[in-house]
């Protein structure tokens, strides 16, 4: 009689970064279901002693408390949790904030696309339900919408929205390939993760969710990070363009982007200079000059739109962790 080996139950670990969440953290831990085998609570040098509360009052045997001697930001806390989960042999790692805004009951829905082999990384999206987003503070709603547009351009994931959403799950095989030391450690963490995942050609999928806004205090200061976010988006876009269209591969889009930008800038500058010059002399701008400038601008816009169409179509669609598993099976055979 042939032995039939049943599929092993996936080991799921949850990482919870803690900073000023003393009132909510125990409730978050208590709501995590039995499908999770490990819970890593990372006290990111919390001034309120979140780690002390967990150590003194939490009786869940799945919980491991990690402490930072120096505050490293949410990204640094998550990376510490990732390292611990990988060392423990986790197959999937879920990140949940400790402030109670993310419902742990949604965890099966967050990990399902990865378990089904459809994605390498999943993240929550609070913009699916138009009725529910009315609960979101207007400033936060507008800010997330603008950041989502910038993120699509800088990360290359045109199919995802709500980039600052911290309810995420990742396959362990993909997490091992991330450059932990290079990922932005603070508020740009979630967005930078998407950029890093794109350089790996990982598949990212949004999962609809509702957010809960209570009495927690946000540590995010919009006025302080808006310049930082703009600079980092531009930096990541330039890196992604170089990595994907010049270093690793060359295509028609590699020509369309610089040629389109050059024509747009040259045509616009040429037309503006002649318009100012003609205005100073109080004479009409020659028709040929206007046509040459306008043609350059239109051709530049058309080439840039063609590049965007190519970039949108190039969103990764084949999970990389399945390709890696296939290679292992071939080596074993």
C-alpha positions as CSV (number, residue, x, y, z in Angstrom):
1,X,0.0,0.0,0.0
2,X,1.4,3.4,-1.1
3,X,2.0,6.0,1.6
4,X,0.1,9.2,1.0
5,X,1.7,12.2,2.6
6,X,-0.8,14.9,3.5
7,X,0.1,18.5,2.9
8,X,1.8,20.2,5.9
9,X,-0.2,22.9,7.6
10,X,1.5,26.2,6.9
11,X,3.2,27.9,9.8
12,X,1.9,31.4,10.1
13,X,3.6,34.1,12.2
14,X,2.3,37.5,13.1
15,X,4.5,40.5,13.7
16,X,3.1,43.4,15.8
17,X,5.3,46.5,16.1
18,X,4.5,48.4,19.3
19,X,4.9,52.1,20.0
20,X,2.5,53.9,22.3
21,X,-0.2,51.2,22.1
22,X,-0.4,50.2,25.7
23,X,-4.2,50.4,25.8
24,X,-4.8,48.4,22.6
25,X,-2.0,45.8,22.4
26,X,-3.6,43.1,24.7
27,X,-6.9,43.3,22.8
28,X,-5.1,42.9,19.5
29,X,-3.2,39.8,20.7
30,X,-6.3,38.3,22.2
31,X,-8.2,38.6,18.9
32,X,-5.6,36.6,16.9
33,X,-7.1,33.2,15.9
34,X,-5.7,29.7,16.3
35,X,-4.5,29.5,12.7
36,X,-1.4,31.5,13.9
37,X,1.4,29.6,15.5
38,X,3.8,32.4,16.4
39,X,3.2,36.0,17.5
40,X,6.2,38.4,17.7
41,X,5.5,41.6,19.7
42,X,8.3,44.1,19.0
43,X,8.6,46.8,21.6
44,X,10.3,49.6,19.6
45,X,11.6,51.3,22.7
46,X,8.1,52.4,23.6
47,X,8.1,55.3,26.1
48,X,4.8,54.0,27.5
49,X,6.2,50.5,28.2
50,X,4.1,48.5,25.8
51,X,6.5,45.6,26.1
52,X,6.2,45.6,29.9
53,X,2.4,45.4,29.6
54,X,2.7,42.4,27.4
55,X,5.3,40.7,29.6
56,X,3.3,41.2,32.7
57,X,-0.3,40.5,31.5
58,X,-0.2,38.4,28.4
59,X,-0.5,34.6,28.9
60,X,-0.6,33.6,25.3
61,X,2.1,30.9,24.8
62,X,2.5,31.9,21.2
63,X,3.8,35.3,22.1
64,X,7.5,36.1,21.9
65,X,8.5,39.6,23.1
66,X,11.3,41.4,21.2
67,X,12.7,44.6,22.6
68,X,14.7,47.4,20.9
69,X,17.1,49.4,23.0
70,X,16.8,52.3,20.5
71,X,13.7,53.3,18.6
72,X,14.1,52.0,15.0
73,X,10.7,53.0,13.5
74,X,7.9,50.8,12.3
75,X,10.1,49.4,9.5
76,X,12.9,48.5,11.8
77,X,10.4,46.8,14.2
78,X,8.9,44.8,11.4
79,X,12.3,43.7,10.1
80,X,13.2,42.4,13.6
81,X,9.9,40.4,13.6
82,X,10.6,39.1,10.1
83,X,14.0,37.8,11.1
84,X,12.7,36.1,14.2
85,X,9.8,34.5,12.2
86,X,12.1,33.3,9.5
87,X,14.5,31.8,12.1
88,X,11.5,29.9,13.6
89,X,10.6,28.4,10.2
90,X,7.5,30.4,9.4
91,X,6.0,29.9,6.0
92,X,3.9,33.1,6.0
93,X,4.5,36.3,8.0
94,X,1.6,38.7,8.7
95,X,2.1,42.2,10.0
96,X,-0.6,43.8,12.1
97,X,-0.4,47.1,13.9
98,X,-0.8,47.2,17.6
99,X,-3.2,50.2,17.7
100,X,-6.4,48.2,17.1
101,X,-7.2,49.6,13.7
102,X,-6.8,46.2,12.0
103,X,-9.2,43.4,12.7
104,X,-7.2,40.2,13.3
105,X,-10.3,38.3,12.1
106,X,-9.4,39.3,8.6
107,X,-6.1,37.4,8.7
108,X,-7.4,34.3,6.8
109,X,-8.5,36.6,4.0
110,X,-5.1,38.3,4.0
111,X,-3.1,35.1,3.7
112,X,-5.5,33.2,1.4
113,X,-4.1,34.5,-2.0
114,X,-0.6,33.5,-0.9
115,X,-1.7,30.0,0.2
116,X,-3.6,29.7,-3.1
117,X,-0.4,30.5,-5.0
118,X,-1.8,33.7,-6.5
119,X,0.5,36.2,-4.7
120,X,3.8,36.6,-3.0
121,X,2.6,39.6,-0.9
122,X,-0.8,40.8,0.1
123,X,-1.9,44.1,1.7
124,X,-5.2,45.6,2.9
125,X,-7.0,48.2,0.9
126,X,-9.5,50.4,2.8
127,X,-10.9,52.0,-0.4
128,X,-12.9,49.1,-1.8
129,X,-16.1,49.7,0.2
130,X,-17.3,53.2,-0.7
131,X,-19.7,53.3,2.2
132,X,-17.1,52.3,4.8
133,X,-14.5,54.9,3.7
134,X,-16.8,57.6,5.0
135,X,-15.5,56.7,8.4
136,X,-12.0,57.7,7.4
137,X,-10.9,61.2,8.5
138,X,-11.1,63.5,5.4
139,X,-7.4,64.6,5.6
140,X,-6.3,60.9,5.9
141,X,-8.5,60.0,2.9
142,X,-7.1,62.7,0.7
143,X,-3.5,62.0,1.8
144,X,-3.8,58.3,1.1
145,X,-5.4,58.9,-2.4
146,X,-2.5,61.2,-3.3
147,X,0.1,58.9,-1.9
148,X,-1.4,56.0,-3.9
149,X,-1.0,57.8,-7.1
150,X,2.6,58.6,-6.4
151,X,3.2,55.0,-5.3
152,X,1.9,53.6,-8.5
153,X,4.5,55.5,-10.4
154,X,7.4,54.9,-8.0
155,X,6.8,51.2,-7.2
156,X,5.4,50.0,-10.6
157,X,2.4,48.3,-8.9
158,X,-0.4,50.0,-10.9
159,X,-2.9,47.4,-9.7
160,X,-2.7,48.3,-6.0
161,X,-4.0,51.2,-3.9
162,X,-3.7,52.4,-0.3
163,X,0.1,52.0,-0.1
164,X,0.4,53.1,3.5
165,X,-1.8,50.3,4.7
166,X,0.1,48.2,7.2
167,X,-2.0,45.1,7.2
168,X,0.3,42.8,5.1
169,X,1.3,39.2,4.6
170,X,4.4,37.9,2.8
171,X,5.6,34.4,1.8
172,X,8.8,33.5,3.7
173,X,10.6,32.6,0.5
174,X,10.1,36.2,-0.7
175,X,10.9,37.8,2.6
176,X,14.3,36.0,2.6
177,X,15.2,37.9,-0.6
178,X,14.5,41.3,0.8
179,X,17.4,43.6,1.6
180,X,16.3,44.3,5.2
181,X,19.1,46.8,5.9
182,X,18.1,48.9,2.9
183,X,14.3,49.1,3.5
184,X,13.2,52.5,4.9
185,X,12.8,52.0,8.6
186,X,10.2,54.7,9.4
187,X,6.9,55.9,7.9
188,X,8.0,55.3,4.3
189,X,8.4,51.6,5.2
190,X,5.2,50.2,3.5
191,X,5.8,52.2,0.3
192,X,9.4,51.2,0.1
193,X,8.5,47.6,0.6
194,X,6.5,47.7,-2.6
195,X,9.4,49.2,-4.5
196,X,11.7,46.4,-3.2
197,X,9.2,43.8,-4.0
198,X,8.9,45.1,-7.6
199,X,12.7,44.7,-8.0
200,X,12.1,41.0,-7.2
201,X,9.2,40.8,-9.6
202,X,7.0,39.7,-6.8
203,X,3.2,39.5,-7.2
204,X,1.3,41.9,-5.0
205,X,-2.5,41.7,-4.5
206,X,-4.9,44.0,-2.6
207,X,-7.4,42.5,-0.1
208,X,-10.5,44.6,0.8
209,X,-10.8,45.6,4.4
210,X,-12.4,48.1,6.7
211,X,-10.3,50.2,9.1
212,X,-11.4,51.0,12.7
213,X,-10.6,54.5,14.0
214,X,-10.8,54.8,17.8
215,X,-9.0,56.9,20.4
216,X,-5.5,56.0,19.3
217,X,-3.1,58.9,18.6
218,X,-1.3,59.0,15.3
219,X,2.4,59.5,15.5
220,X,2.5,60.6,11.8
221,X,3.1,64.3,11.2
222,X,2.0,65.2,7.6
223,X,3.9,68.5,7.5
224,X,7.1,66.8,8.6
225,X,7.1,63.9,6.1
226,X,5.6,65.4,2.9
227,X,9.0,66.5,1.6
228,X,10.7,63.3,2.6
229,X,8.0,61.2,0.9
230,X,8.2,63.3,-2.3
231,X,12.0,62.9,-2.5
232,X,11.9,59.2,-1.8
233,X,9.2,58.6,-4.5
234,X,11.3,60.3,-7.1
235,X,14.4,58.4,-6.0
236,X,12.6,55.0,-6.1
237,X,11.1,55.8,-9.5
238,X,14.5,56.6,-10.9
239,X,16.0,53.4,-9.4
240,X,13.1,51.3,-10.7
241,X,13.5,52.8,-14.2
242,X,17.2,52.0,-14.2
243,X,16.9,48.5,-12.8
244,X,13.9,47.3,-14.9
245,X,14.5,49.1,-18.2
246,X,18.3,49.4,-18.6
247,X,20.2,47.2,-16.1
248,X,18.2,44.0,-16.3
249,X,16.4,44.4,-19.6
250,X,16.1,46.6,-22.7
251,X,12.9,47.2,-24.6
252,X,11.1,49.8,-26.7
253,X,10.0,51.4,-23.5
254,X,13.6,52.0,-22.6
255,X,13.8,54.4,-25.6
256,X,10.3,55.9,-25.3
257,X,10.8,57.3,-21.8
258,X,14.0,59.4,-22.3
259,X,13.1,60.4,-25.9
260,X,9.6,61.4,-24.8
261,X,10.8,63.4,-21.9
262,X,13.5,65.1,-24.0
263,X,11.0,66.1,-26.7
264,X,8.5,67.4,-24.2
265,X,11.1,69.5,-22.4
266,X,12.8,70.7,-25.5
267,X,9.6,71.6,-27.3
268,X,8.1,73.3,-24.2
269,X,11.3,75.3,-23.6
270,X,11.7,76.3,-27.2
271,X,8.1,77.5,-27.4
272,X,8.3,79.3,-24.1
273,X,11.5,81.1,-25.0
274,X,10.2,82.3,-28.4
275,X,6.9,83.4,-26.9
276,X,8.6,85.5,-24.2
277,X,11.0,86.9,-26.9
278,X,8.1,87.8,-29.2
279,X,6.2,89.4,-26.3
280,X,9.1,91.6,-25.5
281,X,9.4,92.8,-29.1
282,X,5.6,93.1,-29.4
283,X,5.6,91.0,-32.6
284,X,3.6,87.8,-33.3
285,X,5.4,84.4,-32.9
286,X,6.0,82.9,-36.3
287,X,3.6,80.0,-37.2
288,X,6.5,77.7,-38.0
289,X,7.9,78.2,-34.5
290,X,4.6,77.5,-32.9
291,X,4.1,74.3,-35.0
292,X,7.6,73.0,-34.3
293,X,7.2,73.6,-30.5
294,X,3.7,72.1,-30.5
295,X,4.7,69.0,-32.5
296,X,7.6,68.3,-30.2
297,X,5.4,68.6,-27.1
298,X,2.7,66.3,-28.6
299,X,5.3,63.7,-29.8
300,X,6.9,63.8,-26.3
301,X,3.5,63.3,-24.6
302,X,2.6,60.4,-26.9
303,X,5.9,58.6,-26.3
304,X,5.5,59.1,-22.5
305,X,2.0,57.7,-22.6
306,X,3.3,54.7,-24.6
307,X,5.9,54.1,-21.9
308,X,3.2,54.3,-19.2
309,X,1.1,51.8,-21.1
310,X,4.0,49.4,-21.3
311,X,4.8,49.9,-17.6
312,X,1.3,49.2,-16.5
313,X,1.2,46.0,-18.6
314,X,4.5,44.9,-17.0
315,X,3.0,44.5,-13.5
316,X,4.3,41.2,-12.2
317,X,1.7,38.4,-12.5
318,X,3.5,35.1,-11.8
319,X,4.3,34.5,-8.1
320,X,8.1,34.1,-7.6
321,X,7.7,31.7,-4.6
322,X,6.0,29.2,-6.8
323,X,8.9,29.3,-9.3
324,X,11.4,28.8,-6.5
325,X,9.4,25.7,-5.2
326,X,9.4,24.3,-8.7
327,X,13.2,24.6,-8.9
328,X,13.5,22.8,-5.6
329,X,11.3,19.9,-6.8
330,X,13.3,19.6,-10.0
331,X,16.5,19.4,-8.0
332,X,15.0,16.8,-5.8
333,X,13.9,14.7,-8.8
